[in-house]
Amino acid sequence: MGLYLIKRLLLMVPLFIGITIISFGVIHLAPGSPIDMATDLNPKATAEVKARLRAFYGLDKPLHVQYWNWISRLVTFDFGNSFSQDGRRVTDKILERLPITIFINVISLVLILFLAIPIGVFSATYQNSLLDKATTVLVFVGFAVPHFWLALLLMILFGVQLGWLPISGLKSLNYEYLPASAQLWDRVSHLILPIFISASGGLAGLSRYMRSNMLEVIRQDYITTAKAKGLSYQTVIFKHAMRNALLPVITILGLSIPGLIGGSVIFETIFAIPGMGQLFYASVMARDYPTIMGILVIGAVLTLLGNLIADVSYALADPRIRAA
């Protein structure tokens, strides 16, 4: 097991370099540049001014030289300075917004696990029952409804018409003047809708995967043998069947880790949450190359770690893989 982990960690290095090369090339192939975004609406920006800005940001150098300069800084965990007007260090901007994005997505992931797995298990064990049909309808609705449209509907219902929940930001304007208990509820109420929107799509998909895996497993011969031995329902389903049905779900969970950042763009933009998704969207619109690459690097690391966690979890869940 230890040798396997070492091989996987060593393999992650060339994969990471390949991801950064492709990402660096793609963002520079996109139409527009930081200089154009900053000077197109300024009538006083002459060709000489644009040339000086390109030299200042290092965009006048060949693409491979730009990449080498960037990767050299990355070795020291320096993403450079942002091309935006504030000119702040990219690391500071990311660290400022990363915690709230991770918090919302981790809470939604935990919520998905605690709901999707039991729903999938009971839908499979009670196939074609009223519970199975009801969850199937809800799941297909969850698949069909676009997240941004659902978010707007919930904002209108709970925020505008009923006035139960806030619809933007992380805290109210009078947050500092509230008592401690009211401050806690103010924070929680601002996160209810974003967490629900973040979890809705994953809940629908994961519960269906769990149901289909369980239906396949409970038809296996060893499940029939376990039932013939007189084992209880809980032992057969939750000890023998569910453990094997979780293997494909583990892969999906591992691949969903990169979505902790990429999937935040929609709900953070709609709910005006100052997180990584909103920062990534604003950086793409402004062609802020250092910030875009910084966020893409974090996404690449999360992708590689997700694959590694999925493989390790496979080995922990299935003794046959450990033996192999």
PyMOL commands that set and color helices and strands:
alter all, ss='L'
color gray80, all
select helices_A, chain A and resi 2-29+34-39+47-57+63-74+90-125+130-144+147-161+175-177+180-217+221-228+233-256+259-262+264-270+276-286+289-317+319-323
alter helices_A, ss='H'
color red, helices_A
deselect
rebuild
show_as cartoon
